[in-house]
Amino acid sequence: MNRIILYCRSGFEKECAAEITDKANELGIYGFVKLNPMSAYVEFECYQDGEAEKLVKEINFKTLIFARQMFVAGPELTNLSNQDRITPIVNAIKGNISRAGSLRVEIPDTNEAKELANFCRKFTVPLRQALRANQILLKVENPLKPVIHLLFIDSTRCFIGYSYSNNNSPFYMGIPRLKFPVDAPSRSTLKLEEAFHVFIPYEEWDERLKGGLNAVDLGASPGGWTYQLVKRSMMVSAVDNGPINKSLMETGQVKHFQEDGFKFRPKKNSIYWLVCDMVEKPAKVTALMIDWLVSGLCREAIFNLKLPMKKRYEEVKQNMFFLQEQLKEHRVNAQIQAKQLYHDREEITIHVQRIWG
């Protein structure tokens, strides 16, 4: 098994490929990329034996922006028979994977592949039994052990591999399953909710997402992101020339400032969260976030960068570098994370936690 498979958003295969190539090169590992436009996955095949294993161990999955999941894989299995898919799959796994803790039978996140979803659910049960019978999969799921992945391209083709549970996405297909709240003002609310799930460890939610914190939402109208903050009993300054959802205003937790989000500055210095989902050039939004963080106006920030149609990876690298260098120059100690979330579209989401002391 000398390749890795990475899941991504359909249409962002080139960005995912460029990113994994960069990360591999930084480790002195070289290979080549295979991709099909709109396929929602990328292959990176290493030139040297054992280097795929090294990649999935040494690349911190959390640092990958465009990848939803990554795992070591062997060559694509093809011509699987409708009569017996399990035997060739088990034979392909033998000798490569043993004593895994769980199994995920997955599909690319495309409209075409959705037709395979029912097949994968039904196929998982007999395959799991066969893997346990062959002592490839533990009889009881163990979240600390490696995960076996099958990625079905169609009913006769799949990739087989494994990821490490301490360096992968914990979600099936790399996608958190969130339900749209019926009382939320817009579907954009799911972007901020997903960001909380991806960027903030659950054991820290009680402290970092607790009630009573003060927050600012720049570009708040109609209130999709404000909704997530209000739901967690925070006090929110919603900044936008447009209207804010009436039911949010009635909670008494929201103060609406009809101002330009780029000019607004809080009068009090007790803002914990700054969130921002404004439609503007990435460099302009990044500069605004730097200003807030350098000035100490907030403790944590989550914001979106809307990407251009061309040179999207280059745009992301440029803005991430600018953000990192400016914070370093001003001696701001911060942890920075970035991801193209499932609920993002032509954008990425960045999280910055300023750390004092």
C-alpha positions as CSV (number, residue, x, y, z in Angstrom):
1,M,0.0,0.0,0.0
2,N,1.9,3.0,-1.3
3,R,-0.6,5.6,-1.9
4,I,-2.9,7.8,0.1
5,I,-6.5,8.6,-0.7
6,L,-7.9,12.0,0.3
7,Y,-11.6,13.0,0.3
8,C,-12.4,16.6,-0.6
9,R,-15.3,18.8,-1.8
10,S,-16.3,18.0,-5.4
11,G,-14.6,20.6,-7.6
12,F,-11.7,21.2,-5.3
13,E,-9.6,18.2,-6.3
14,K,-6.8,20.4,-7.7
15,E,-6.5,22.3,-4.5
16,C,-6.5,19.1,-2.4
17,A,-3.8,17.7,-4.8
18,A,-1.6,20.8,-4.6
19,E,-1.8,20.8,-0.8
20,I,-0.9,17.1,-0.3
21,T,2.0,17.5,-2.8
22,D,3.3,20.5,-0.8
23,K,3.0,18.7,2.5
24,A,4.8,15.6,1.2
25,N,7.6,17.6,-0.4
26,E,8.2,19.3,3.0
27,L,8.9,15.8,4.4
28,G,11.1,14.9,1.5
29,I,8.5,12.5,0.1
30,Y,7.8,12.6,-3.6
31,G,5.1,11.1,-5.8
32,F,2.5,11.9,-8.3
33,V,-1.2,12.8,-8.1
34,K,-4.1,11.1,-9.9
35,L,-7.4,12.9,-10.0
36,N,-10.6,13.2,-11.9
37,P,-12.5,16.6,-11.9
38,M,-15.6,16.6,-9.7
39,S,-14.8,13.1,-8.3
40,A,-14.4,14.4,-4.7
41,Y,-11.3,12.4,-4.0
42,V,-7.6,12.5,-4.9
43,E,-4.9,9.8,-5.1
44,F,-1.3,10.6,-4.2
45,E,1.0,7.7,-5.1
46,C,4.5,7.7,-3.5
47,Y,7.6,6.7,-5.5
48,Q,9.2,4.8,-2.6
49,D,7.8,1.9,-0.6
50,G,6.7,2.7,2.9
51,E,6.3,6.4,2.3
52,A,2.5,6.5,2.3
53,E,2.6,5.1,5.8
54,K,5.1,7.8,6.8
55,L,2.8,10.5,5.3
56,V,-0.3,9.5,7.3
57,K,1.8,9.4,10.5
58,E,3.8,12.6,10.1
59,I,1.3,14.9,8.4
60,N,-1.0,16.3,11.0
61,F,-4.4,15.8,9.5
62,K,-5.7,18.9,11.3
63,T,-3.3,21.0,9.2
64,L,-4.9,19.9,5.9
65,I,-7.3,22.5,4.7
66,F,-9.0,20.9,1.7
67,A,-8.9,17.2,2.8
68,R,-11.9,15.8,4.6
69,Q,-10.2,12.4,5.2
70,M,-6.9,10.6,4.4
71,F,-5.9,7.0,4.5
72,V,-3.2,4.7,3.2
73,A,-4.4,2.6,0.3
74,G,-3.4,-0.1,-2.2
75,P,-4.2,-0.1,-5.9
76,E,-7.9,0.2,-6.9
77,L,-9.7,-3.1,-6.9
78,T,-11.7,-3.5,-10.1
79,N,-14.2,-6.0,-11.7
80,L,-15.6,-7.0,-8.3
81,S,-18.3,-9.7,-8.9
82,N,-21.9,-9.1,-7.8
83,Q,-21.8,-12.7,-6.6
84,D,-18.8,-12.4,-4.3
85,R,-17.2,-9.1,-3.5
86,I,-16.1,-10.1,0.0
87,T,-13.4,-12.7,-0.9
88,P,-11.2,-10.5,-3.1
89,I,-11.6,-7.6,-0.5
90,V,-10.6,-9.8,2.4
91,N,-7.7,-11.2,0.4
92,A,-6.5,-7.7,-0.5
93,I,-6.6,-6.7,3.2
94,K,-4.8,-9.8,4.5
95,G,-1.2,-9.0,5.3
96,N,-1.7,-5.3,5.1
97,I,-4.1,-4.6,8.0
98,S,-4.6,-6.5,11.2
99,R,-6.5,-5.9,14.4
100,A,-8.3,-2.8,13.2
101,G,-10.8,-1.2,15.6
102,S,-13.5,-0.2,13.2
103,L,-14.7,-0.3,9.6
104,R,-16.1,2.4,7.3
105,V,-17.5,1.6,3.9
106,E,-17.8,5.0,2.2
107,I,-18.5,6.8,-1.1
108,P,-17.3,10.0,-2.7
109,D,-19.4,13.0,-1.8
110,T,-21.0,13.4,-5.3
111,N,-24.5,13.2,-6.6
112,E,-23.6,10.1,-8.7
113,A,-22.1,8.2,-5.8
114,K,-25.2,8.8,-3.5
115,E,-26.9,5.9,-5.4
116,L,-24.3,3.6,-3.7
117,A,-25.2,4.7,-0.1
118,N,-27.8,2.0,0.5
119,F,-25.5,-0.7,-1.0
120,C,-22.7,0.4,1.3
121,R,-24.9,0.2,4.4
122,K,-26.1,-3.3,3.6
123,F,-22.6,-4.5,2.5
124,T,-21.0,-3.3,5.7
125,V,-22.6,-6.0,7.9
126,P,-21.4,-9.1,6.0
127,L,-18.0,-7.6,5.4
128,R,-17.6,-6.8,9.0
129,Q,-18.4,-10.4,9.9
130,A,-15.9,-11.7,7.4
131,L,-13.1,-9.4,8.6
132,R,-13.7,-10.5,12.2
133,A,-13.7,-14.1,11.2
134,N,-10.3,-13.6,9.5
135,Q,-9.0,-11.7,12.6
136,I,-8.5,-8.5,10.6
137,L,-11.1,-6.6,12.6
138,L,-11.5,-6.8,16.4
139,K,-14.7,-8.3,17.6
140,V,-15.5,-5.2,19.6
141,E,-15.0,-1.7,18.2
142,N,-12.0,0.1,19.6
143,P,-11.7,3.8,18.9
144,L,-8.0,3.7,19.7
145,K,-7.1,1.2,16.9
146,P,-6.7,1.8,13.2
147,V,-9.8,2.3,11.0
148,I,-10.3,0.2,7.8
149,H,-11.7,2.3,4.9
150,L,-13.3,1.1,1.8
151,L,-14.1,3.8,-0.8
152,F,-16.5,2.5,-3.4
153,I,-16.3,4.3,-6.7
154,D,-19.1,2.1,-8.1
155,S,-20.4,-1.3,-7.2
156,T,-17.5,-3.1,-8.9
157,R,-14.6,-0.8,-7.9
158,C,-13.1,0.3,-4.6
159,F,-10.0,1.4,-2.8
160,I,-9.1,-0.3,0.4
161,G,-6.9,1.1,3.2
162,Y,-6.6,2.3,6.7
163,S,-6.2,5.4,8.8
164,Y,-5.0,6.0,12.3
165,S,-7.6,7.1,14.8
166,N,-5.3,9.7,16.3
167,N,-4.7,11.4,13.0
168,N,-7.9,11.3,10.9
169,S,-11.4,12.7,10.7
170,P,-13.6,10.9,13.3
171,F,-16.6,11.4,11.0
172,Y,-18.0,9.0,8.4
173,M,-16.8,10.3,5.0
174,G,-15.2,13.1,6.9
175,I,-18.6,14.9,7.3
176,P,-20.1,15.9,10.6
177,R,-23.9,15.0,10.4
178,L,-25.7,18.2,11.6
179,K,-29.4,18.9,11.5
180,F,-30.6,22.3,10.4
181,P,-32.5,24.0,13.2
182,V,-36.0,24.9,12.0
183,D,-35.9,28.2,13.9
184,A,-32.5,29.3,12.5
185,P,-32.6,32.4,10.2
186,S,-30.5,30.9,7.5
187,R,-28.6,27.7,6.5
188,S,-25.3,29.5,7.1
189,T,-25.8,28.7,10.8
190,L,-24.5,25.2,10.0
191,K,-21.1,26.6,9.0
192,L,-20.5,28.0,12.4
193,E,-21.8,24.9,14.2
194,E,-19.6,22.7,12.1
195,A,-16.6,24.9,12.8
196,F,-17.2,24.4,16.6
197,H,-17.3,20.7,16.1
198,V,-14.1,20.6,13.9
199,F,-11.9,23.2,15.7
200,I,-12.8,23.0,19.4
201,P,-12.3,19.7,21.4
202,Y,-15.6,18.6,23.0
203,E,-14.0,18.5,26.5
204,E,-13.3,22.3,26.1
205,W,-16.8,23.3,25.0
206,D,-18.0,24.0,28.6
207,E,-15.3,26.6,29.0
208,R,-14.9,28.1,25.5
209,L,-18.5,28.0,24.4
210,K,-20.2,28.7,27.7
211,G,-23.1,31.0,28.4
212,G,-22.4,34.6,29.4
213,L,-19.5,35.1,27.0
214,N,-19.5,38.3,24.9
215,A,-19.4,37.9,21.1
216,V,-19.3,40.0,18.0
217,D,-20.8,38.8,14.7
218,L,-19.6,41.0,11.8
219,G,-21.8,40.8,8.7
220,A,-24.5,39.2,10.9
221,S,-27.7,39.7,8.8
222,P,-30.0,37.8,8.9
223,G,-28.5,36.1,12.0
224,G,-27.4,32.6,11.0
225,W,-24.1,32.8,12.9
226,T,-25.6,34.9,15.7
227,Y,-28.1,32.1,16.2
228,Q,-25.4,29.7,17.2
229,L,-24.0,32.1,19.8
230,V,-27.4,32.9,21.2
231,K,-28.2,29.2,21.4
232,R,-25.2,28.9,23.7
233,S,-26.5,31.8,25.9
234,M,-23.8,34.3,24.8
235,M,-24.4,38.1,24.6
236,V,-24.0,39.1,20.9
237,S,-23.2,42.4,19.2
238,A,-24.6,41.8,15.7
239,V,-23.1,44.2,13.2
240,D,-24.7,44.7,9.8
241,N,-26.6,47.3,7.9
242,G,-29.2,44.7,7.1
243,P,-31.9,43.4,9.4
244,I,-31.5,40.8,12.2
245,N,-34.0,38.0,12.7
246,K,-36.9,39.3,14.9
247,S,-36.9,36.2,17.2
248,L,-33.2,36.6,17.9
249,M,-33.7,40.2,18.9
250,E,-36.5,39.2,21.2
251,T,-34.2,37.0,23.2
252,G,-32.6,40.1,24.8
253,Q,-29.2,38.6,24.1
254,V,-28.6,40.5,20.8
255,K,-27.7,44.2,20.3
256,H,-27.9,45.2,16.6
257,F,-25.4,47.7,15.3
258,Q,-26.3,49.0,11.9
259,E,-22.7,49.8,10.9
260,D,-20.1,48.7,8.4
261,G,-18.4,45.6,9.7
262,F,-15.0,46.8,8.6
263,K,-15.3,50.0,10.7
264,F,-17.0,48.7,13.8
265,R,-14.9,48.4,17.0
266,P,-16.3,47.3,20.4
267,K,-16.4,49.9,23.2
268,K,-15.8,47.2,25.8
269,N,-12.7,45.0,26.0
270,S,-14.5,41.9,27.2
271,I,-15.2,40.3,23.8
272,Y,-14.3,36.6,23.8
273,W,-15.7,35.5,20.3
274,L,-15.4,37.3,17.0
275,V,-17.1,35.6,14.1
276,C,-17.3,36.9,10.6
277,D,-19.0,35.7,7.3
278,M,-18.8,38.8,5.1
279,V,-18.6,38.6,1.3
280,E,-15.4,40.4,0.6
281,K,-12.0,39.8,-0.8
282,P,-10.0,37.4,1.3
283,A,-7.1,39.8,1.8
284,K,-9.4,42.5,3.2
285,V,-11.1,40.1,5.6
286,T,-7.7,38.7,6.8
287,A,-6.4,42.2,7.4
288,L,-9.5,43.0,9.5
289,M,-9.1,39.8,11.6
290,I,-5.4,40.6,12.2
291,D,-6.4,44.1,13.4
292,W,-8.8,42.7,16.0
293,L,-6.3,40.0,17.2
294,V,-3.3,42.3,17.3
295,S,-5.3,44.9,19.2
296,G,-6.5,42.3,21.7
297,L,-10.1,43.0,20.9
298,C,-11.1,39.3,21.1
299,R,-9.8,36.0,22.4
300,E,-11.0,33.7,19.6
301,A,-12.1,34.3,16.0
302,I,-13.8,32.2,13.4
303,F,-14.1,33.7,9.9
304,N,-14.6,32.7,6.3
305,L,-12.5,33.6,3.3
306,K,-14.5,33.6,0.0
307,L,-12.2,32.1,-2.7
308,P,-11.7,33.3,-6.3
309,M,-12.6,30.9,-9.2
310,K,-8.9,30.6,-10.1
311,K,-5.7,30.1,-8.1
312,R,-7.7,29.2,-5.0
313,Y,-4.9,27.3,-3.3
314,E,-2.4,30.1,-4.0
315,E,-4.9,32.6,-2.5
316,V,-5.3,30.4,0.6
317,K,-1.5,30.0,1.1
318,Q,-1.0,33.8,0.7
319,N,-3.6,34.7,3.3
320,M,-2.6,32.1,5.8
321,F,1.1,33.2,5.5
322,F,0.1,36.8,5.9
323,L,-2.0,36.0,9.0
324,Q,0.8,33.9,10.6
325,E,3.5,36.4,9.9
326,Q,1.6,39.4,11.2
327,L,0.6,37.7,14.4
328,K,4.2,36.6,14.9
329,E,5.6,40.1,14.1
330,H,3.3,41.6,16.7
331,R,4.2,38.9,19.2
332,V,0.7,37.5,19.4
333,N,0.8,33.9,20.5
334,A,-2.0,32.1,18.7
335,Q,-3.1,28.7,17.4
336,I,-4.4,28.8,13.8
337,Q,-6.5,26.2,12.1
338,A,-8.2,26.2,8.7
339,K,-10.6,23.9,6.9
340,Q,-12.9,23.8,4.0
341,L,-15.9,22.6,5.9
342,Y,-18.7,20.4,4.5
343,H,-21.1,23.3,4.8
344,D,-18.7,25.8,3.1
345,R,-19.0,26.4,-0.6
346,E,-16.4,28.4,-2.5
347,E,-14.7,29.3,0.8
348,I,-12.7,28.1,3.7
349,T,-13.1,28.7,7.4
350,I,-10.3,29.8,9.7
351,H,-10.1,29.6,13.5
352,V,-7.6,31.6,15.6
353,Q,-7.3,31.2,19.3
354,R,-5.2,33.9,21.0
355,I,-3.3,32.5,23.9
356,W,-2.1,34.8,26.7
357,G,0.8,33.9,29.0
